[in-house]
Amino acid sequence: MKQVILCRLDLRMDKGKLAAQCSHASVEAVLKSSEMIVREWREQGMKKVILKVKDEKELLDFQKKAKALKLVTSLITDAGKTFFKEPTKTCLAIGPDKEDKIDKITGKLKMY
């Protein structure tokens, strides 16, 4: 079991902003997940992996692929009040779910 969080490289977020956006994505995806899945994931250590995508288009492509496999997703759009000047899609959480199911679509991405 694991959760992956895909983050856009083109935004060049500083570490604090990146951490906040990843946290929003992770929590939102967990809140959308079934209790059984979350329990199993917690028992296995709540593995999370942060992966790179190049831009918004690639982020949205992965969201579409994940939804096609019936994986829980959470797309985060920053409000644009601090780091960004306008609302900006920053990252996407997929899962938690079975590792092999998530790896079917994200297995070739590099770690952030």
C-alpha positions in Angstrom: 0.0 0.0 0.0 1.2 3.5 -0.7 0.2 7.0 -1.7 1.9 9.0 -4.4 1.9 12.8 -4.7 2.8 14.3 -8.1 4.3 17.8 -8.0 4.8 20.2 -10.9 8.5 21.0 -11.6 7.7 24.1 -13.7 6.3 26.0 -10.7 9.7 26.0 -8.8 8.0 26.1 -5.4 10.2 26.6 -2.4 10.5 23.8 0.1 7.9 25.2 2.5 5.3 25.8 -0.2 5.9 22.3 -1.7 5.5 20.7 1.7 2.2 22.5 2.3 0.8 21.6 -1.1 1.8 17.9 -0.7 0.2 17.9 2.8 -3.0 19.3 1.4 -3.1 16.7 -1.3 -2.3 13.8 1.0 -4.9 14.7 3.6 -7.6 15.4 1.0 -7.0 12.0 -0.7 -7.1 10.1 2.7 -10.4 11.8 3.6 -11.9 10.6 0.3 -10.7 7.0 0.8 -12.5 4.1 2.4 -11.9 3.3 6.0 -10.7 -0.2 5.1 -8.1 1.1 2.6 -6.8 3.7 5.1 -6.6 1.1 7.9 -4.6 -1.2 5.7 -2.3 1.6 4.6 -1.8 2.8 8.2 -0.9 -0.7 9.3 1.8 -0.8 6.7 3.4 2.5 7.7 1.5 5.0 5.5 4.1 5.0 2.7 4.1 8.2 0.7 6.2 9.0 -2.4 6.6 12.4 -3.9 7.1 12.3 -7.7 7.9 14.9 -10.4 5.7 15.9 -13.3 6.8 18.6 -15.7 3.7 20.8 -15.9 -0.1 21.1 -15.5 -0.9 19.1 -18.6 1.1 16.1 -17.4 -0.5 16.5 -13.9 -4.0 16.4 -15.4 -3.0 13.4 -17.7 -2.1 11.4 -14.6 -5.3 12.4 -12.9 -7.3 11.1 -15.9 -5.3 7.8 -15.9 -5.8 7.3 -12.1 -9.5 7.9 -12.3 -9.7 5.4 -15.2 -8.3 2.8 -12.7 -10.8 3.9 -10.1 -8.0 5.3 -7.8 -8.8 8.0 -5.4 -7.3 11.3 -6.4 -7.0 14.8 -5.0 -6.0 17.7 -7.2 -4.8 20.7 -5.3 -5.3 24.2 -6.6 -3.5 26.9 -4.6 -5.7 30.0 -4.0 -3.0 32.3 -5.3 -2.7 34.6 -2.2 0.9 34.1 -1.2 3.5 32.3 -3.5 1.4 32.5 -6.7 -0.4 35.5 -8.1 -3.4 33.5 -9.3 -5.1 30.1 -8.5 -2.6 27.4 -9.6 -2.9 23.6 -9.8 0.1 22.5 -7.9 0.0 18.8 -7.1 -2.1 15.6 -7.3 -2.3 12.8 -4.7 -3.2 9.3 -5.8 -4.2 6.7 -3.3 -3.6 5.3 -0.8 -4.1 2.0 -2.6 -2.2 -1.1 -3.6 1.3 -0.3 -4.8 1.1 -2.3 -8.0 -2.2 -0.6 -9.0 -0.6 2.9 -8.6 2.7 1.8 -10.2 0.8 0.9 -13.4 0.5 4.6 -14.1 3.2 6.3 -12.0 6.0 3.7 -12.0 8.2 5.4 -14.5 8.2 8.9 -12.8 11.2 10.1 -10.9 11.2 11.1 -7.2 11.1 14.8 -6.3 
